[in-house]
């Protein structure tokens, strides 16, 4: 997996606390690093149980360099897919 230093530090800590614009208000949210499966590919993603605007998910994915998922959707950094974050 070829990732940035920021993404590497997030993966090591296992969580990320981030200020997110949610429904017009800023809220502090915690994202956990989890493993998801698509077919036979296992990959890492930052996950939360809350609903977040898709534009915020895309923004966060591009800033962190990791895929992000919420209750209502999933976003990958620009030009990346699950194959770029697969685990062995």
N, C-alpha and C positions, 0 to 999 in steps of 0.2 A: 504494500500500500504506500503510495507516494503522496505524503501529506505535509502541510505546513507545520511550523513550530507551534503555532497557536493550537491547531487541531491536535497535535501530539500531546500538548500539556493538558488539554481537555480530556483526552482519552485516558491519560494516566490518573487524573483525579477522579474520573467516573461520574462527575456531575458538573453542571454549569449553572450559575445564578446569573440571570440576565434581566434587564429592564426592558419590557415589551409594551408596545402600544396596543392595547386590547380594548376594542369598542370605544375608542376615543380617549381612553385613560391609560396612563402609564402604570404598569404593575410589575412587581418583582416576581419572577417565576423561576423555578428550579427545573432543569432538564437533566434527565439521567441518560447515560450511555447504555444502550441495549443492543442486542443482536437480533436481527430479523432475517427471514429466509424468503427468497424468491426462487422457486424451482429448486435447484441444487446449490444455489449461491447463498452463503451466509455473509451478511455485511453489518457494519455498525451504524447506528443512527442516534441522534439526540432526540429524546422522546419526552412528551408531557401529556397528561390526561385532559388538559384544557383545550378549548377551542380558540384558535388564533387566526387572524386574517391571513389569507394565502400570501398577500404581498409582504407581510411581516415574516412569514416562514422563508420566503425566497431571499429577503434581505439578510436574515440571520444565517441562512445556509451559505450565502456568498461571503459574509463577514467571518464566519468561523471556519469555513472550508470543509464542513461536514454536513451530511444530510440531516434534515430536521423533520420530525413528524409531530403532529398534534391530532386531536380527535377528528378533525375535519379534513386532513390531507397531509401530504408529504412533499418536501422540496429538496432538490439536490443542488449543489453549487453549479454555477453555469459551466456547461460543457462536460459535466461528470455524470456518471450513472452508478448503479449498485456495484458493477464490476470494479470500479475504482476504489471501493471501500471494503472489498471482500476480506474475510478472515480465513485462516487456514483451519 
